[in-house]
Amino acid sequence: MPDPSPFAVPTRFDGARDRVAVVVPGVGYSPARPLLHFARNVLVQHGWTVQELWWQVPDDFMQLAVEDRIAWVERQVTQAVDAEAGACRLLVGKSLGSLACGVAADRNIAAAWLTPLLSTDHVVRALQRAEAPTLLIGGSADKLWDSRIAESLRHDVLEVPSADHALELADDAVGSVGVLGQVVSRLERFIGSLGR
């Protein structure tokens, strides 16, 4: 296994050696947060080995040009995928992690993107050429989600009415827990459909 990037520290949960999923965080949304935590649980229950990326985004990250941000994310994800020596068959990413859509498309890796950055041309173009099974989940109140674009793609889509970029409902904690359940159920179906 190559040395991890100074910004990404992988954590592994072992299951099937030939079925590895890489969980890719957002800017401030680590694998410990609910959406990615339960995604990992679903993967483990289905017998996948899970590699979680824990990264620290550079302090000046938001001042970088979009191309440099994409390159940074792709570098982290490519290192994680390459470390699995061909066994990585799924990416599960949140928000910023969706800048790695091109890696999934180029390598024909299935993907589940939670709140993908559909406002970014690079992400949309990569999703347009992706041929592996792909799930897109976003909220109608998320300014970085575009319902029209999501529906124009030939992928599985779940849009949660009134949900924001965290896939939560404003001022509605109980309703937000219900959204989490809905998202986890859709992930369960999608991951189950990938077979062995």
C-alpha positions in Angstrom: 0.0 0.0 0.0 1.5 3.4 -0.9 2.1 6.0 1.8 -1.1 7.9 2.4 -1.3 11.6 1.4 -0.5 14.0 4.2 -4.1 15.2 3.9 -6.0 11.8 3.7 -5.8 9.1 6.3 -7.6 5.9 5.4 -9.5 3.8 7.9 -10.5 0.3 7.0 -13.4 -2.0 7.9 -12.7 -5.4 6.5 -15.1 -7.6 4.6 -14.8 -9.2 1.2 -11.3 -8.5 -0.2 -12.5 -8.2 -3.8 -15.3 -5.7 -3.0 -13.9 -2.5 -1.6 -15.9 0.7 -1.2 -14.1 4.0 -0.6 -16.1 6.6 1.4 -15.1 10.1 0.5 -16.0 13.0 2.9 -17.1 16.6 2.2 -15.3 19.7 3.3 -16.6 19.6 6.9 -18.6 16.4 6.7 -16.4 13.5 7.9 -17.1 9.8 7.7 -18.3 10.0 11.3 -21.3 12.2 10.3 -24.7 10.4 10.0 -25.0 10.1 6.2 -21.6 8.5 5.8 -21.6 6.6 9.1 -24.8 4.8 8.1 -23.5 4.3 4.5 -20.5 2.5 6.0 -22.8 0.4 8.2 -24.9 -0.6 5.1 -21.7 -1.5 3.2 -20.4 -3.6 6.0 -23.7 -5.4 6.4 -23.5 -6.3 2.7 -20.0 -7.8 3.2 -18.0 -5.0 1.6 -14.6 -3.9 2.8 -14.8 -0.1 3.5 -12.0 2.4 3.3 -12.9 5.7 4.8 -10.9 8.8 3.8 -10.3 11.3 6.6 -8.9 14.4 5.2 -8.0 17.9 6.3 -8.8 20.3 3.6 -5.9 22.9 3.2 -6.6 26.2 4.9 -6.6 28.1 1.6 -8.7 25.5 -0.2 -11.7 27.8 -1.0 -9.3 30.4 -2.5 -7.9 27.8 -5.0 -9.2 27.8 -8.6 -11.9 25.2 -9.2 -9.5 23.1 -11.3 -7.0 23.0 -8.4 -9.8 21.9 -6.0 -10.8 19.2 -8.4 -7.2 18.0 -8.8 -6.7 17.9 -5.0 -9.8 15.7 -4.5 -9.0 13.5 -7.5 -5.5 13.0 -6.1 -6.8 11.9 -2.7 -9.4 9.5 -4.2 -7.1 8.1 -6.9 -4.5 7.2 -4.2 -7.2 5.4 -2.2 -8.5 3.5 -5.2 -5.0 2.6 -6.4 -4.2 1.3 -2.9 -6.9 -1.4 -3.4 -5.1 -2.9 -6.4 -8.2 -3.2 -8.5 -10.6 -4.3 -5.8 -12.4 -0.9 -5.4 -15.8 -1.3 -7.0 -17.7 1.6 -5.3 -17.2 5.2 -4.3 -19.6 6.8 -1.8 -19.0 10.5 -1.6 -20.5 13.6 0.1 -20.5 17.0 -1.5 -16.8 18.0 -2.1 -16.1 14.3 -2.6 -18.2 14.4 -5.8 -15.4 16.3 -7.5 -14.1 12.7 -7.9 -16.9 11.8 -10.3 -14.4 11.8 -13.1 -12.3 9.1 -11.3 -15.4 6.9 -11.0 -16.4 7.6 -14.7 -12.9 7.0 -16.0 -12.4 3.7 -14.1 -16.0 2.5 -14.5 -16.6 2.4 -10.7 -20.1 2.4 -9.3 -20.8 5.4 -7.2 -23.3 6.9 -4.7 -23.1 10.7 -4.5 -24.8 12.4 -1.6 -25.4 16.0 -2.4 -23.2 16.1 -5.5 -22.0 19.5 -6.6 -24.3 19.7 -9.7 -23.5 23.4 -9.9 -20.0 22.4 -11.1 -19.6 21.6 -14.8 -16.8 19.1 -14.1 -19.2 17.0 -12.0 -22.0 17.2 -14.5 -19.8 16.2 -17.4 -18.3 13.3 -15.5 -21.8 12.1 -14.5 -22.9 12.3 -18.1 -20.2 9.9 -19.2 -20.4 7.6 -16.2 -21.6 4.1 -17.3 -21.3 2.2 -14.0 -24.4 2.1 -11.7 -24.7 5.6 -10.1 -27.0 6.9 -7.4 -27.5 10.7 -6.9 -29.2 12.0 -3.7 -29.9 15.6 -3.1 -32.4 18.0 -1.5 -34.6 20.5 -3.3 -33.5 23.3 -0.9 -29.8 22.7 -1.6 -28.4 25.5 -3.8 -25.7 23.2 -5.1 -28.2 20.6 -6.3 -30.0 21.1 -9.6 -33.2 19.0 -10.0 -33.3 19.6 -13.8 -29.8 18.3 -14.3 -30.2 15.4 -11.9 -33.3 14.2 -13.8 -31.6 14.6 -17.2 -28.9 12.1 -16.2 -29.6 8.4 -16.7 -28.8 7.6 -13.1 -30.9 6.6 -10.1 -32.0 9.8 -8.4 -33.5 10.5 -5.0 -34.5 14.1 -4.4 -35.7 14.9 -0.9 -38.2 17.8 -0.8 -37.1 20.8 1.3 -33.8 19.1 2.3 -30.7 21.3 2.5 -27.1 20.5 1.6 -26.8 18.4 4.8 -29.9 16.5 3.7 -31.7 18.0 6.7 -34.9 19.9 7.1 -34.7 23.4 8.5 -36.0 23.7 12.1 -37.3 20.1 12.0 -35.0 17.6 13.9 -37.6 14.8 13.8 -38.2 15.3 10.1 -34.5 15.3 9.5 -34.2 11.9 11.2 -36.9 10.7 8.8 -34.9 12.0 5.8 -31.8 10.1 7.1 -33.9 6.9 7.2 -35.1 7.6 3.7 -31.5 8.1 2.4 -30.2 5.0 4.2 -33.0 2.9 2.8 -32.2 4.1 -0.8 -28.5 3.4 -0.2 -29.5 -0.1 1.1 -31.4 -0.8 -2.1 -28.6 0.6 -4.3 -25.8 -1.3 -2.6 -27.9 -4.5 -2.6 -28.4 -4.2 -6.3 -24.7 -4.2 -7.0 -24.6 -7.9 -6.1 -21.5 -9.9 -5.4 
